[in-house]
Amino acid sequence: MKIALLGYGRMGKTIEAIALSRGHEIVIKTSETVTNDITKADIAIDFSVPSAAFGNISNCINNNIPVISGTTGWLEDYNKIIDLCKQKNGAFIYASNFSLGVNIFFELNKTLAKMMSALKDYNVGLEEIHHTQKLDAPSGTAISLAEDIVENHNQFNSWELDGNEENVLPITAKRIENVPGTHNITYTSEVDTIKIEHIAHSRQGFALGAVVAAEWLVGKTGVYTMKDVLNIS
């Protein structure tokens, strides 16, 4: 499989190493916006920057190249990409996190939120910690977790970074050197605390998931998620 890497920072380089180890070829490497002929590739993997993501993904879909994206911070344009993908009969996957463990964590979070919804004595908090080079806050993974809590827990109408209003789920975002990614959700009452947490030890899990998703998407059309890739019902 010939891969275009759209974004060649630390994540892009980790994806490259895993892709090569799985027998794939990297035909395009670009730091932000694609200037090469994207049609050289069988598929594109976008881990660029928020300002470049929409243009990169659109370019791929317009040129009939399947594309997966893990770039966060551009989702105000997500529906435009979905519409374009349907119009062009393209293939696209966006995930706030491609890690297998995180996608299982997403499902645990939904289940716990449903179970805790009727227990009014528990205060809910969500914290994410990432490396200092991460540009957006909260992380895309934290946003996905927060949206799932809001949807499945009847206490909340929305989420907010450092929020302190009633019916608003607060997210705390921290930036610490050399932290690949930590996310935890706590339910705290006067008598006890319930906590679930995912700690990434390296970028390997994110990168492997992205390559697996790319392998899965080739030859398909439509808009998918990691639940489709991993067959999580």
Disulfide bonds with the S-S distance in Angstrom:
none
